[in-house]
C-alpha cells in the first residue's frame, strides 16, 4: 500500500510540474528556427538599453561545452529592437573563437554552428549591433 501511494504521489507531482510550466511564445518561435536536426539545450533572454559607448558586448553568460559536439547558436531579435542580436564566443583564454557578426562586411548571421574542439567553460557574449537597444533571445542547441 505504501508503495502504491508513493507511485500515485509521484505521478501527481509530475503532472503538476508539467502543467505549471509556461512557455514564452517568442522563445518558442526562436527554438523553431533552430532546425529539425537541432536539439534545444538552453535559452538566454536578453534585454538591453542603448549603450553609452560600444566597447564590448554587454550581456555575458558562461556555458559548459563538450569536445566533439556540434552546437548551433540561434539569435532572434524582437520586432521593436533597434539593432540585431549578435553573439561572440570566447574561450578560457578570453580569445574570440566565433562571432555571428562580421565586422568587415557588417553582415549579421541569424545562427552560427560551432564544433567544440576542447571541453570547457566558454563565455557567451550577446549585444545588439552598434550598441542599440533591444530585446531578443539566444538559443543554444546541439546538432545531431
C-alpha positions, 0 to 999 in steps of 0.5 A: 500500500505504501508503495502504491501511494508513493507511485500515485504521489509521484505521478501527481507531482509530475503532472503538476510540474508539467502543467505549471510550466509556461512557455514564452511564445517568442522563445518558442518561435526562436527554438523553431528556427533552430532546425529539425536536426537541432536539439534545444539545450538552453535559452538566454533572454536578453534585454538591453538599453542603448549603450553609452559607448560600444566597447564590448558586448554587454550581456555575458553568460558562461556555458559548459561545452563538450569536445566533439559536439556540434552546437548551433547558436540561434539569435532572434531579435524582437520586432521593436529592437533597434539593432540585431542580436549578435553573439561572440564566443570566447574561450578560457583564454578570453580569445574570440573563437566565433562571432555571428557578426562580421565586422568587415562586411557588417553582415549579421548571421541569424545562427552560427554552428560551432564544433567544440574542439576542447571541453570547457567553460566558454563565455557567451557574449550577446549585444545588439549591433552598434550598441542599440537597444533591444530585446531578443533571445539566444538559443543554444542547441546541439546538432545531431 
